[in-house]
Amino acid sequence: MAEPRQIVVAGAGAIGCFVGGLLAAGGRPVTLLSRPRIAAEIRGHGLSLTDFGGMAVQVPAEEIGLAEDPRALARAELVLITVKSADTAEMARLIEQHAPRDCTVVSLQNGLGNADTLRAALPDFDVRAAMVPFNVVPLGQGGFHRATSGDILVEAGPGEVGARLSVPHLDTGESAEITAIQWGKFLVNLNNALNALSGLPLQEQLRDRGWRRLMADQWAEALRVLRASGIRPAATTPVPVGLIPHILRLPTPLFTRIAASMLTIDAQARTSMSLDLMGGRRTEIDELQGRVVRMGAEVGVPTPINALVAELIETAELADEGLPDLPLAAVRAELRR
């Protein structure tokens, strides 16, 4: 019997292990292409997948493929890319070298340029952009916890990719408006840096009106840049994009009632940028606030908030001392200088 074609998760970290683990638990043939440390952890403990709603799924090590050699891409039917943006070009090179031309490549990454980078490097492949709304916290010993809500969306196209990536506890839809949706998620992701600077759990930060006001000011600044650039982001929540800053500025009791879906997160959840600083890893600040600053310069829209946030995160990266735990007053004072 020929070995079945695989869903290969390329660069399996927190998101990749969580998504790949649920796909394997749902009966899909999955191989995690990961670093030796992650592969060893899963070989020793399997995968333990949990979420804020009480889900608990165990995936024994023998029920999921593990690989450290990129030649595992040769058996791919689907390639799910979960590496950081800075590693996209190298992963594209490995896919071009090893993967069959009839496989579909899906970018499950933050940032707007990854799918374009992949298409430029892989002209013979079906490349799809996607949007992952939730964050995943690595717990160690094969444990990965989904701390926020939402369903994955993949760029529409042939092959029923959404259905192939839908299993119990993991719903994946398709959209012909994926770029606008990605820009909407981009605006949401700008809070990743504020959460990291605050040092607070995400839910606590969102319940702090001062941090929400700064989030609203940053959102409004970025939205002016996008609109001046001819970009109309689509909402990733039931609230229209342009109303988000107004809702964020509301008194906390009113905000809590109106934005209940924004608070459907674990009390201990933090953004991926917080986890990166805590783990001594490089962040994706250049693809978030850095992109806003560059776009603002191109269209003549000032971006002092995004520029300051980028500078503060870059300073925290260089210090390599974890979360900076900055008081909000200190950030505001820097903006007034």
Secondary structure, DSSP 8 states (H G I E B T S, - for coil): -----EEEEET-SHHHHHHHHHHHHTT--EEEE--HHHHHHHHHH-EEEEETT--EEEE-GGGSEEESSGGGGGGEEEEEE-S-GGGHHHHHHHHHHHS-TTSEEEE--SSSSHHHHHHHH-TTSEEEEEE----EEEEETTEEEE-S---EEEE--TT-HHHHT-BTTB-EEEETTHHHHHHHHHHHHTHHHHHHHHTS-HHHHHT-HHHHHHHHHHHHHHHHHHHHTT-----SSSS-GGGHHHHHTS-HHHHHHHTGGGG-S-TT---HHHHHHHTT----GGGTHHHHHHHHHHHT---HHHHHHHHHHHHHHHHTSS-----HHHHHHHHH-
